[in-house]
Amino acid sequence: MAYTPKEWKDGDVITKEALNNIEQGIVNVPAGPKGDKGDTGAAGAKGAAGAAGLGIKGLTLTKDGDGKITGGTLTFSDDTTAAVPVTEA
């Protein structure tokens, strides 16, 4: 149903029906075309440096006789190592 605007006059009483008519008119308005992309905002302040961490130098995997991966060893940038457990899902 097409929207019919009400021509309001001084002294008119605002009724539920009149407000619902306005609401329905708003709902029926199709969305307009998408606008142009806005300008890029200013760059934010530089964040604090994070704690120095370790990198990974290598990963050695261990296979069983059938070629199935059973574990491994990670070697970190400070040459420490950590075992890598392997589980089956």
Backbone bond lengths (Angstrom), bond angles and torsions (degrees), N, CA, C in turn:
res aa  C-N    CA-C-N  psi(-1)  N-CA   C-N-CA  omega(-1)  CA-C   N-CA-C  phi
1 M - - - 1.436 - - 1.526 108.49 -
2 A 1.305 116.20 136.49 1.463 121.33 -178.45 1.525 110.30 -72.58
3 Y 1.298 114.56 145.57 1.461 121.07 178.46 1.519 109.38 -75.66
4 T 1.326 115.63 134.42 1.461 121.25 175.16 1.521 107.45 -118.30
5 P 1.339 117.30 111.27 1.458 118.41 -179.04 1.530 111.27 -70.14
6 K 1.305 115.00 148.97 1.467 121.50 176.84 1.523 107.37 -94.92
7 E 1.289 116.31 136.04 1.455 120.17 175.43 1.518 107.17 -92.83
8 W 1.332 114.89 103.52 1.464 121.01 -174.67 1.530 110.21 -76.77
9 K 1.333 114.18 142.90 1.469 121.11 178.44 1.522 108.09 -127.86
10 D 1.320 116.48 155.85 1.466 120.33 175.47 1.521 109.30 -53.39
11 G 1.326 115.81 134.46 1.452 121.03 177.20 1.517 113.55 91.13
12 D 1.354 118.76 -9.30 1.469 119.73 177.77 1.518 109.63 -63.10
13 V 1.318 115.75 143.40 1.455 122.01 178.24 1.525 108.02 -91.19
14 I 1.332 115.47 132.13 1.465 119.94 177.26 1.520 107.22 -81.74
15 T 1.324 114.99 117.52 1.464 120.05 -177.80 1.523 110.86 -110.84
16 K 1.325 114.80 165.42 1.463 120.74 176.13 1.531 109.71 -58.42
17 E 1.304 117.59 -42.69 1.466 121.66 -178.33 1.530 111.25 -63.56
18 A 1.333 116.50 -41.12 1.465 119.62 179.92 1.523 111.21 -67.15
19 L 1.327 116.84 -41.57 1.463 119.90 177.69 1.530 111.39 -65.74
20 N 1.332 117.13 -40.81 1.462 120.07 177.67 1.523 111.27 -64.02
21 N 1.334 117.31 -34.67 1.460 121.03 176.04 1.534 110.46 -62.55
22 I 1.328 116.80 -42.51 1.467 121.30 177.60 1.530 109.86 -62.77
23 E 1.345 116.03 -46.67 1.466 120.65 -179.85 1.527 110.91 -58.66
24 Q 1.311 117.44 -44.77 1.462 120.90 -179.21 1.526 110.29 -64.95
25 G 1.316 116.89 -37.08 1.469 119.74 176.90 1.519 111.53 -62.71
26 I 1.331 117.16 -38.43 1.465 121.43 178.95 1.529 109.83 -67.14
27 V 1.328 117.01 -44.46 1.465 121.66 -179.01 1.522 110.88 -60.23
28 N 1.306 117.31 -36.23 1.465 121.62 -175.19 1.529 113.98 -81.49
29 V 1.318 117.83 -5.50 1.466 119.73 179.73 1.525 108.89 -74.96
30 P 1.327 118.12 121.16 1.460 119.15 179.59 1.532 110.34 -69.84
31 A 1.329 115.05 151.47 1.465 119.74 177.92 1.526 108.53 -66.77
32 G 1.302 115.68 141.82 1.460 120.30 178.33 1.521 111.37 -79.80
33 P 1.318 116.70 177.28 1.462 119.64 179.67 1.524 111.02 -67.13
34 K 1.324 115.51 153.28 1.456 120.95 179.10 1.530 108.32 -66.97
35 G 1.318 115.62 136.92 1.457 120.42 -179.92 1.525 112.82 -79.26
36 D 1.296 115.59 171.65 1.461 121.61 178.07 1.520 110.17 -67.58
37 K 1.332 115.67 152.73 1.460 121.64 177.39 1.527 108.15 -65.77
38 G 1.316 115.59 138.11 1.460 120.55 179.94 1.518 112.62 -76.87
39 D 1.309 115.78 170.39 1.459 121.42 178.16 1.525 110.56 -68.55
40 T 1.312 115.76 150.78 1.459 121.19 176.84 1.515 108.95 -68.53
41 G 1.323 116.21 136.31 1.453 120.88 179.78 1.521 111.56 -74.80
42 A 1.312 115.23 171.79 1.462 121.23 178.95 1.524 109.72 -68.32
43 A 1.318 115.90 148.93 1.463 121.24 178.58 1.526 109.57 -67.98
44 G 1.309 114.92 143.31 1.456 120.10 177.66 1.518 111.06 -77.92
45 A 1.319 115.40 170.18 1.471 120.43 179.18 1.525 109.76 -68.14
46 K 1.319 115.97 149.74 1.458 121.41 179.09 1.523 108.86 -68.56
47 G 1.319 115.24 135.35 1.451 120.78 179.54 1.520 111.52 -77.16
48 A 1.322 115.11 164.00 1.462 120.80 178.91 1.523 109.80 -69.28
49 A 1.310 115.94 150.27 1.452 121.16 178.24 1.524 109.52 -67.30
50 G 1.312 115.77 141.14 1.454 121.03 178.00 1.524 110.04 -80.08
51 A 1.306 114.90 168.01 1.471 120.24 178.45 1.527 109.24 -67.02
52 A 1.312 115.63 143.83 1.454 120.18 177.75 1.525 108.18 -68.78
53 G 1.293 116.15 126.76 1.457 120.56 -178.93 1.513 110.55 -118.66
54 L 1.301 115.05 -176.93 1.451 121.29 179.68 1.518 110.09 -96.95
55 G 1.312 115.41 145.68 1.442 121.16 172.75 1.522 109.14 -100.61
56 I 1.302 116.19 169.61 1.457 120.57 177.92 1.520 108.58 -102.43
57 K 1.319 116.03 124.25 1.464 121.49 176.84 1.519 111.74 -86.28
58 G 1.326 115.85 -36.11 1.455 117.06 -177.15 1.503 112.83 -165.57
59 L 1.337 114.13 165.08 1.461 122.64 176.66 1.514 106.59 -136.49
60 T 1.315 116.05 120.25 1.456 121.81 176.74 1.517 108.07 -108.67
61 L 1.333 115.61 125.11 1.454 119.97 -179.89 1.521 110.00 -99.43
62 T 1.331 117.01 147.08 1.461 123.62 179.66 1.525 108.00 -109.67
63 K 1.368 116.23 130.85 1.457 121.49 179.35 1.525 109.76 -113.94
64 D 1.325 114.56 152.39 1.463 117.56 172.94 1.529 108.73 -89.43
65 G 1.322 117.64 -173.40 1.459 121.87 -177.10 1.515 114.55 -62.90
66 D 1.325 117.76 -22.63 1.461 121.88 179.09 1.531 112.22 -92.28
67 G 1.314 117.13 3.12 1.461 120.94 -179.13 1.518 114.07 84.84
68 K 1.317 117.00 7.47 1.462 121.76 179.52 1.526 109.39 -80.09
69 I 1.336 117.44 132.90 1.467 122.31 179.04 1.530 108.14 -70.49
70 T 1.305 116.07 126.05 1.462 120.71 -177.45 1.525 113.42 -115.36
71 G 1.317 117.46 -10.36 1.458 121.03 -178.90 1.509 109.81 172.88
72 G 1.333 115.32 -166.89 1.450 119.54 179.14 1.508 111.33 -176.26
73 T 1.331 114.71 176.03 1.456 121.74 178.50 1.521 108.94 -135.86
74 L 1.330 115.98 127.88 1.468 121.89 173.44 1.515 108.48 -92.12
75 T 1.337 116.79 137.26 1.456 121.25 172.98 1.521 107.12 -114.14
76 F 1.343 115.41 123.22 1.458 121.20 -177.52 1.523 111.32 -90.14
77 S 1.335 115.73 170.81 1.466 121.48 -176.87 1.525 113.00 -63.78
78 D 1.313 118.36 -19.37 1.471 120.34 176.50 1.536 111.30 -97.22
79 D 1.338 116.31 14.48 1.465 125.05 178.83 1.524 114.33 68.83
80 T 1.331 118.31 10.42 1.460 119.19 169.97 1.516 108.23 -78.30
81 T 1.316 116.30 161.67 1.477 119.73 -178.85 1.510 109.60 -129.22
82 A 1.329 113.45 164.07 1.468 121.06 176.73 1.511 107.42 -145.94
83 A 1.318 115.86 139.64 1.461 120.94 176.89 1.531 110.29 -71.92
84 V 1.322 114.90 145.14 1.456 121.23 177.07 1.539 107.32 -115.12
85 P 1.323 117.34 107.09 1.465 119.00 179.04 1.515 110.48 -76.65
86 V 1.301 116.72 150.05 1.463 121.93 177.71 1.516 107.86 -121.75
87 T 1.308 116.24 127.97 1.461 121.27 176.64 1.504 109.01 -122.25
88 E 1.302 116.80 154.38 1.451 121.54 177.16 1.517 109.70 -99.32
89 A 1.320 115.07 139.53 1.468 119.34 179.58 1.504 110.31 -81.10
